[in-house]
Amino acid sequence: MSKHKQILLTNVNQPDQHLIEHAIKRGAYERLQKALSLDPLKVIEEVKASQLRGRGGAGFPTGMKWGFVPRDSGKPVYLINNADESEPGTFKDRVLLERDPHLVIEGMLCAAWALQSEWSCIYVRGEYAFPYVRVQRAIEQAYEKGFLGDNVCGSGWKHHMVIHRGAGAYICGEETALLESLEGRKGQPRLKPPFPAVAGYYGCPTVINNVETLSNIPWIIDNGGEAYAAIGVENSTGTKLVSASGHLNTPGVFEVEMGYPLLEFIEQECGGVRDGNALMGVIPGGSSVNVLTAEECEGVRLDYDSLKNAGSSLGCAGFMVMDETTDPIEAVLSLSRFYSHESCGQCTPCREGAHWIEKIFARIARGEGQPGDLELIENLCDQIGGHTICAFGDTMILPYRSFVRKFRQQFRERITQVLKGGESTRNPIDFEIGMH
């Protein structure tokens, strides 16, 4: 784990932190009791002052999202924790769910008090079997201690929490598809507006934040929004969990202050590129962002603005490193297989285009590429982008375009070798995506 300021990972290495009696000894639920002593609107103001941005990928200001919830609708307000962490290369939320579930629950309770919500749900990724079991037990422990139920901490406020396990659909990480799934229907995105804050779960005001976002709330309650805003850099405050995988000597989950230099992160936190190999490229924010070449990583920092200016995105910080032995054609083919499989099928451009692009990448990788294939891929990306209900299509094409444009020479060499009857000498990608 990182040696930098710890807000979220302070207790994850304590083997008994998932047990409520030990979590309480380390301060768990003290921030909840402090929040209950504050006016709910005051809590929202502190979150706004913190400038905390959503850690699920979009980076929308959390306090602003909470402020959109109407307080006079006459309908119940719901809070949903989006724990459907399905982006390739991302496994940071898993660490919190498994190793410090009471921090997650306390963050949700503080948020629920601010929103005056009496019911919340953790929607957890279907493949996360162990996190599901651990969080379910943590919820039961919280009920037993009076932190959940009809009289939370003796305050007279009631709040009930459930955990719902998804069925393994990547698209349910999109908040409206999550709501459709939670309501018992096929997980497909809704048209917006209306937005969930106004008409979400069963048409009621609903706030959806992810695990990392909500887990920051207790620290903000305890230390104040201004103290949180003082960490990091302008427009990117606080710390960020980074899921680092790929060709690294020490992959894992790290917590660093926003604005940390990207190349320094690789060298100092992740032990450098494996086997002393040269860096080929980095996918910094999960697979659905533009890849950065080694040259483009120079001077880049891990924050929203720096990565945006570099032509990529911080996203959910699924940080995947590729060394010089990586075949970029095999790398992007792997991503295209994932996205063609995970398209929900609702929108024709995405449903059909994703499969066509996968087939073209596959034939190039097999040695059957044809002149014009790269132009065809880019044309298909044009037909998908901006023509779908949700952002799945818009983000899916980002790695496709960036790989083709930034490693165009390798693609052209492969196609030319095929036309000449030759064979590629590069090794296929072998970096692992997962928890280490």
C-alpha positions in Angstrom: 0.0 0.0 0.0 1.0 3.6 -0.6 3.0 5.6 2.0 1.0 8.7 1.1 -1.8 10.3 3.1 -4.3 7.6 4.0 -8.0 8.5 4.1 -9.5 5.2 2.7 -6.8 2.6 3.3 -5.9 3.4 6.9 -7.1 0.1 8.3 -7.3 -2.3 5.3 -4.2 -4.2 6.5 -5.8 -4.9 9.9 -6.9 -8.6 9.5 -9.9 -8.1 11.9 -11.2 -4.7 10.5 -14.2 -6.4 8.9 -15.5 -7.3 12.4 -17.5 -4.5 13.9 -16.1 -4.6 17.4 -12.6 -4.1 16.1 -13.7 -1.5 13.6 -15.3 0.4 16.4 -12.1 0.4 18.4 -10.4 2.1 15.5 -13.1 4.8 15.3 -15.8 3.3 13.1 -19.2 5.0 13.4 -17.9 7.9 15.5 -18.3 10.1 12.4 -21.9 8.9 11.9 -22.7 10.1 15.4 -21.1 13.4 14.6 -23.2 13.7 11.4 -26.4 13.0 13.3 -25.6 16.0 15.5 -25.5 18.2 12.4 -28.3 19.6 10.3 -28.6 17.4 7.2 -28.1 20.5 4.9 -24.9 21.3 6.9 -23.5 17.9 5.9 -24.3 18.6 2.2 -22.5 21.9 2.5 -19.4 20.2 4.0 -19.4 17.8 1.0 -19.7 20.7 -1.4 -16.9 22.5 0.4 -14.7 19.4 0.0 -15.0 19.5 -3.8 -15.2 15.8 -3.7 -15.8 14.4 -7.2 -17.5 11.1 -7.9 -14.9 8.3 -8.0 -16.9 6.1 -10.4 -15.4 7.5 -13.5 -17.5 10.6 -14.5 -16.0 12.8 -11.8 -19.3 14.7 -11.2 -19.2 16.9 -8.0 -20.7 14.8 -5.2 -22.2 17.7 -3.2 -23.8 19.1 -6.3 -25.4 15.8 -7.1 -26.9 15.6 -3.6 -28.2 19.1 -3.9 -30.3 18.2 -6.9 -32.5 16.0 -4.8 -35.9 17.7 -4.2 -36.7 18.0 -0.5 -40.4 18.6 -0.9 -41.5 16.0 -3.4 -43.5 14.0 -0.9 -41.7 10.8 -2.1 -39.1 8.8 -0.3 -35.4 9.4 -1.1 -33.2 6.5 -1.9 -29.5 6.0 -1.7 -27.8 3.4 -4.0 -24.1 2.4 -3.6 -22.9 1.4 -7.0 -20.5 -1.5 -6.2 -20.8 -2.9 -9.6 -17.1 -2.6 -10.2 -16.8 -4.2 -13.7 -14.4 -1.9 -15.6 -11.5 -4.0 -16.8 -8.4 -3.1 -14.8 -10.3 -1.9 -11.8 -10.4 -3.6 -8.3 -10.1 -0.7 -5.8 -13.7 -0.9 -4.5 -13.2 -4.6 -3.9 -10.5 -3.8 -1.3 -12.8 -1.6 0.7 -15.7 -4.0 0.5 -13.6 -6.9 1.7 -11.3 -5.3 4.2 -13.2 -2.3 5.6 -16.9 -2.9 5.0 -17.9 -0.8 8.0 -16.2 2.3 6.5 -18.4 1.8 3.4 -21.5 1.4 5.6 -20.7 4.4 7.7 -20.2 6.5 4.6 -23.5 5.5 3.3 -25.2 6.3 6.6 -23.7 9.7 6.7 -24.9 10.3 3.2 -28.3 9.0 3.9 -28.7 11.3 6.9 -27.7 14.3 4.7 -30.3 13.2 2.1 -32.9 12.2 4.8 -33.1 8.8 3.2 -34.6 5.9 5.2 -33.5 3.2 2.8 -30.3 2.4 0.9 -29.0 -0.5 -1.2 -25.5 -1.7 -2.1 -25.6 -3.1 -5.6 -22.6 -5.3 -5.8 -21.0 -6.9 -8.9 -22.3 -10.5 -9.5 -18.7 -11.9 -9.6 -17.9 -10.4 -6.2 -18.9 -13.4 -4.2 -16.6 -12.9 -1.2 -17.2 -9.2 -0.9 -20.9 -9.9 -1.0 -20.7 -12.3 1.9 -18.4 -10.0 3.9 -20.6 -6.9 3.4 -23.8 -8.8 4.2 -22.3 -9.9 7.5 -21.2 -6.3 8.2 -24.7 -5.1 7.6 -26.0 -7.7 10.1 -23.4 -6.6 12.6 -24.5 -2.9 12.2 -28.1 -3.8 12.8 -27.0 -5.7 16.0 -25.2 -2.7 17.3 -28.0 -0.2 16.5 -26.3 1.6 13.7 -29.0 0.4 11.4 -32.7 0.0 12.1 -35.7 2.0 13.3 -33.7 4.1 15.8 -30.1 4.7 14.5 -27.8 5.4 17.5 -30.8 6.4 19.5 -31.5 9.4 17.4 -35.0 8.6 16.4 -34.0 8.5 12.8 -34.5 5.2 11.0 -32.5 3.8 8.2 -32.6 0.3 6.6 -29.9 -1.1 4.3 -29.9 -4.1 2.0 -27.3 -5.6 -0.4 -28.3 -6.7 -3.9 -26.1 -9.0 -6.0 -26.1 -8.3 -9.7 -25.9 -11.0 -12.4 -22.6 -10.1 -13.9 -23.6 -7.4 -16.5 -21.0 -4.7 -17.1 -23.7 -2.3 -18.3 -25.3 -2.3 -14.9 -22.4 0.0 -13.8 -24.3 2.7 -15.7 -26.6 4.2 -13.1 -29.9 3.9 -14.9 -29.2 0.4 -16.1 -28.5 -0.4 -12.5 -31.9 1.0 -11.5 -33.6 -1.1 -14.2 -31.9 -4.2 -12.8 -32.7 -3.3 -9.2 -36.4 -2.9 -10.2 -36.4 -6.5 -11.7 -36.1 -5.7 -15.3 -33.4 -6.2 -17.9 -30.4 -4.0 -17.2 -30.5 -1.5 -20.0 -29.9 2.3 -19.7 -32.8 4.8 -19.6 -33.1 7.9 -21.6 -32.2 11.0 -19.6 -33.7 13.4 -18.5 -35.2 12.8 -16.0 -32.1 12.1 -14.0 -32.2 9.7 -11.0 -31.9 12.6 -8.5 -35.4 13.6 -9.5 -36.9 10.3 -10.8 -34.8 7.3 -10.0 -35.6 4.1 -8.2 -39.3 3.4 -8.8 -39.7 7.1 -9.9 -38.5 8.5 -6.6 -35.5 10.8 -5.9 -32.4 8.7 -5.9 -28.7 9.4 -5.4 -26.2 6.9 -6.8 -22.6 7.1 -5.7 -19.9 4.4 -5.8 -18.0 2.7 -3.0 -14.9 4.9 -3.0 -17.0 8.1 -3.2 -19.1 7.2 -0.2 -16.2 6.0 1.8 -14.7 9.5 1.8 -17.7 11.0 3.6 -16.7 10.0 7.2 -13.3 11.7 6.9 -15.0 14.8 5.5 -17.5 14.8 8.4 -14.7 14.4 10.9 -12.2 16.9 9.5 -14.4 19.3 7.5 -14.8 20.0 3.8 -12.1 22.6 3.7 -9.5 20.2 5.1 -10.3 17.7 2.4 -10.2 20.4 -0.3 -6.7 21.3 0.9 -5.5 17.8 -0.2 -4.6 17.2 -3.9 -4.7 19.9 -6.5 -7.2 22.5 -7.9 -10.3 20.8 -9.4 -9.0 17.4 -8.1 -9.1 17.4 -4.4 -8.5 14.6 -1.9 -6.8 11.3 -2.5 -7.5 8.7 -5.2 -7.4 4.9 -5.1 -5.6 3.5 -8.1 -5.9 -0.1 -9.2 -2.5 -0.7 -10.8 -2.0 -3.8 -12.9 -0.1 -5.1 -15.9 3.7 -5.1 -16.5 4.6 -3.9 -13.0 7.0 -5.3 -10.4 4.5 -4.5 -7.6 0.9 -4.2 -8.8 -1.9 -3.6 -6.4 -4.2 -0.9 -5.0 -2.6 2.4 -3.9 -3.9 5.6 -2.4 -2.2 8.7 -3.5 -2.9 12.4 -3.4 -4.5 13.8 -6.5 -1.8 15.4 -8.8 0.8 12.7 -8.2 3.2 12.4 -11.2 2.2 9.4 -13.4 5.7 8.2 -14.1 6.8 8.6 -10.5 3.7 6.5 -9.5 5.0 3.7 -11.7 8.5 3.9 -10.3 8.0 4.7 -6.7 4.7 3.0 -5.9 4.6 0.1 -8.3 8.3 -0.8 -8.3 8.8 0.2 -12.0 8.2 -1.7 -15.2 8.8 -5.4 -14.8 12.1 -7.0 -15.8 13.6 -3.6 -16.6 11.7 -3.4 -19.9 10.9 -0.1 -21.5 7.4 1.4 -21.1 5.2 1.1 -24.2 2.0 2.7 -23.0 -0.5 3.2 -20.1 -4.3 3.0 -20.0 -4.7 5.3 -17.0 -8.4 5.2 -16.2 -9.9 1.8 -16.9 -10.1 0.3 -20.3 -12.7 2.7 -21.7 -10.2 5.7 -22.0 -7.6 6.7 -24.5 -4.3 4.9 -24.2 -1.2 7.0 -23.6 2.1 6.2 -25.2 5.3 6.3 -23.1 6.2 9.7 -24.6 2.8 11.1 -23.8 3.1 10.1 -20.1 5.9 12.6 -19.6 4.9 15.4 -17.2 1.4 13.9 -16.7 -0.1 13.8 -13.2 -2.8 11.6 -11.7 -5.7 14.1 -11.6 -8.7 15.0 -13.8 -7.3 18.0 -15.6 -3.8 16.7 -16.2 -5.0 13.5 -17.8 -7.6 15.4 -19.8 -5.0 17.7 -21.1 -2.9 14.7 -22.1 -5.8 13.4 -24.2 -7.0 10.7 -21.8 -9.0 10.5 -18.5 -8.6 9.6 -14.9 -11.8 7.6 -15.1 -12.0 5.1 -12.2 -8.2 4.9 -12.1 -7.9 1.4 -13.5 -4.2 1.9 -14.3 -2.9 -0.7 -16.8 0.7 -0.7 -17.8 2.1 -2.2 -21.0 5.8 -2.8 -21.6 7.7 -3.0 -24.9 6.9 -6.7 -25.3 3.2 -5.9 -25.7 1.5 -6.5 -29.0 -0.9 -3.5 -29.3 -3.1 -5.4 -31.7 -3.6 -8.3 -29.3 -4.2 -5.7 -26.5 -7.0 -3.9 -28.3 -8.5 -7.1 -29.6 -8.8 -8.3 -25.9 -10.7 -5.1 -25.1 -12.9 -5.4 -28.2 -14.0 -8.9 -27.2 -15.0 -7.6 -23.8 -17.1 -4.7 -25.1 -18.8 -6.6 -27.9 -19.8 -9.2 -25.3 -21.0 -6.6 -22.8 -23.1 -4.4 -25.1 -26.7 -4.5 -23.8 -28.0 -4.6 -27.3 -30.5 -1.8 -26.9 -28.9 0.5 -29.5 -28.2 -0.8 -33.0 -24.9 1.2 -33.6 -23.4 -0.2 -30.4 -24.8 -3.7 -30.7 -23.8 -4.2 -34.3 -20.8 -2.0 -34.4 -19.1 -3.5 -31.4 -19.1 -7.0 -33.1 -18.0 -5.7 -36.4 -15.0 -3.9 -34.9 -14.1 -7.1 -32.9 -14.2 -9.1 -36.1 -11.9 -6.7 -37.9 -9.3 -6.6 -35.0 -9.5 -10.4 -34.9 -8.7 -10.9 -38.6 -5.8 -8.4 -38.4 -4.5 -10.4 -35.4 -5.0 -13.7 -37.2 -2.9 -12.5 -40.1 -5.8 -11.9 -42.4 -5.9 -8.1 -42.3 -6.9 -6.2 -45.5 -6.0 -2.8 -46.9 -8.6 -0.3 -45.6 -9.3 -2.2 -42.3 -8.0 0.7 -40.2 -10.1 3.2 -42.0 -13.1 0.9 -41.7 -12.6 0.7 -37.9 -12.4 4.5 -37.6 -15.5 4.8 -39.8 -17.4 2.4 -37.6 -16.3 4.3 -34.5 -17.8 7.4 -36.1 -21.1 5.6 -36.6 -21.2 4.5 -32.9 -20.1 7.7 -31.1 -22.9 10.0 -30.2 -25.6 7.7 -31.5 -26.5 5.6 -28.4 -28.7 6.1 -25.3 -25.9 5.8 -22.8 -22.1 6.5 -22.8 -21.1 2.9 -23.4 -20.7 3.4 -27.2 -18.9 6.8 -26.7 -16.4 5.3 -24.3 -15.9 2.0 -26.0 -14.5 3.6 -29.1 -11.9 5.6 -27.2 -9.4 2.8 -26.9 -10.1 1.6 -30.4 -9.4 4.9 -32.0 -6.4 5.7 -29.8 -4.7 2.3 -30.3 -5.2 2.5 -34.1 -3.9 6.0 -34.3 -1.0 5.8 -31.8 0.2 2.4 -32.9 -0.7 2.7 -36.6 2.7 1.7 -37.7 2.4 -1.7 -36.0 -1.0 -2.2 -37.4 0.2 -1.4 -40.9 3.3 -3.6 -40.6 1.1 -6.5 -39.6 -1.2 -6.0 -42.5 1.7 -5.5 -44.9 3.5 -8.7 -43.5 0.3 -10.6 -44.2 0.1 -9.3 -47.8 3.7 -10.3 -48.3 3.2 -13.7 -46.7 5.3 -12.9 -43.6 4.6 -13.4 -39.9 4.7 -11.0 -37.0 7.6 -11.4 -34.6 6.0 -9.5 -31.6 4.8 -11.3 -28.5 1.1 -11.3 -27.7 0.0 -9.3 -24.6 0.3 -11.2 -21.4 -0.5 -8.6 -18.7 -3.0 -9.6 -16.1 -6.0 -7.7 -15.0 -7.0 -8.5 -11.5 -6.3 -8.3 -7.8 -2.7 -9.0 -6.7 
